[in-house]
Amino acid sequence: MSAVRRIVRRPAAEPSGDWPEHWPDLLRRVHAARGSDARAAMPRLADLLPPSDLLGIDAAVQLLRAAIDADAHILVVGDFDCDGATACAVGVRGLRLLGARRVSHAVPNRIVHGYGLSPGLVEELAALQPDLVVTVDHGIACHAGIQAAKALGWQVLVTDHHLPGPTLPPADAIVNPNQPGCGFASKALAGVGVMFYVLLALRAAMASKADLSVLLDLVAVGTVADMVPLDANNRALVGAGLRRLRAGQGSAGLRALIEVSGRRDATLSTADVGFAIGPRINAAGRLEDMGIGIECLLIDDAMQARELAAILHGINDERRALQADMQDVAETKLDGIDASHAACLFDPDWHPGVVGLVASKLKERLHRPAIAFAPAEPDGDMLRGSARSIPGFHVRDALALVDARHPGLIPRFGGHAMAAGLTLPREAFPMFRDAFVQVAREWLDPALLTEELRSDGELRAEELRADVALALRDGGHWGQGYPEPLFDGEFEVLGFRVLKERHLKLELGLGGRRCNAIHFNGWNGEEPGRRIHVAYRLAPDDYRGGDAIQLVVVHRQAAAASPPA
């Protein structure tokens, strides 16, 4: 079974406002189709929402100011993904910039401690004797861990962006745009963005002249890697961070990661962050200890940063091989189940740090909600699951409904509309699987099960040029909620060949022009017809260089098919 797709063209929109003169009309139309005028297309830091709109920000500032004034020990506790790692680095670096002298950091181990500030992690951290614990990218669901920390006399500041449960944890202060009563207009801040906002408010309260803009490279990477919607506020943060990285002003660790991944500072894009930089940081938390990733982001020595980046690169290679094996098993399992509405899979040999990637690939292939489970510990009785969803199906709310219908079935869960995590006793998997699939049957309208590819329309032959491709790449901060330009049209197939038994390399013709194209994982065993209709992205061909372009095909169908809606 594979996803059913159809191409839907975005409604045309007339660009408004005072656009940069060097922007081609095509780029202006692309932004206008996403609802942006000239100012909103590329928002600046001056357009950021004020920190004062965040509920709990004043209490957070008071805690931090008192700790800095008293020379107290502040312990920043991160999380084991890229957002959590960058948020931890931003917290440590920012507090030191603002005068904190006793700042340390810690991060849970996925296998040993599980998610967030757990009682077990608190017990282990007791030897550090912190006065104030600052959680980043977690904490809103860590009731037991925060209670344990408070019992030891620690103060706790929660900075998080995940959706809260019915009750809030007993922290001294909570900053989370998604907590009840918070009027902050952007609910899409990543964990690293929340921590950065806390630092902005703290700097203002202290009347400090510390330059917090040096943290924006980390903010950009964490925001893009966490795949939160890139609304105008997030695009302002990401744009400022990308400008620093492109100018070679990023932290030593990020510059080393850019180098080891084969990217270039000057042309770095959000896609490079999402597909090359973020995964190398994430790999540490998936297979090893995210402490390696955080150290890479905190180190200032270029040589040491390269050494740590090389380690992360090697761990990522290991992750990719493990993921490929797990995906092969998942494909086999799909043959024996009904995945018409959702896929829920478990294998005793899967790694808990990689199930999220497996679930993501299943979701992409099927266009169905997908959950993948692995033993939380080798041969253990508890499973750890990671869920990924499709537009129109709020996966965390679905887990909440399963929990309400079967009290006690799910010991712990949390997340967002599009991604969530949970723990489950091994013997409860069949009951959970059936309950989750039932919710999917009830909630998923048949129309939601067809994936819509939103196209920006058809390009003329004369628009298939390198300067247009460069303008599209560099003229927007593309990502979740603000998608990269996608076009569609009919082409003549002038030639093709299969690469690595999976990818399809094409030579396409349009209006007398010959274009190279690549369709990753596009070989289905059947030769393409003489004419095909493709949805594609126009990209500079970095391999050939110069004025070469490449069409990156994301979907193809016979040219005789119905035209896009």
Secondary structure, DSSP 4 states (H G I P E B T S, - for coil): ---EEEEEEPPP----S---TTS-HHHHHHHHHTT--HHHHS--GGGPPPGGGSTTHHHHHHHHHHHHHTT--EEEE--SSHHHHHHHHHHHHHHHHTT-SSEEEE---TTTT-SSS-HHHHHHHGGG--SEEEEES--TT-HHHHHHHHHTT-EEEEE--SPP-SS----SEEE-TTSTT---S-TT--HHHHHHHHHHHHHHHHT----GGGGHHHHHHHHHHTT----HHHHHHHHHHHHHHHTT-S-HHHHHHHHHTT--GGG--HHHIIIIIHHHHHHHHHHS-HHHHHHHHH---HHHHHHHHHHHHHHHHHHHHHHHHHHHHHHHHHTTS--SS-EEEE-TTS-TTTHHHHHHHHHHHHSS-EEEEEESSTT-SEEEEEEE--TT--HHHHHHHHHHHSTTS-SEEEE-SSEEEEEEEGGGHHHHHHHHHHHHHHH--GGGGEEEEEE--PPPGGG-SHHHHHHHHHSS--BTTBPPP-EEEEEEEEEEEEETTTEEEEEEEETTEEEEEEETT---SS---SEEEEEEEEEE-TTT-TT-EEEEEEEEEETTSPPP-
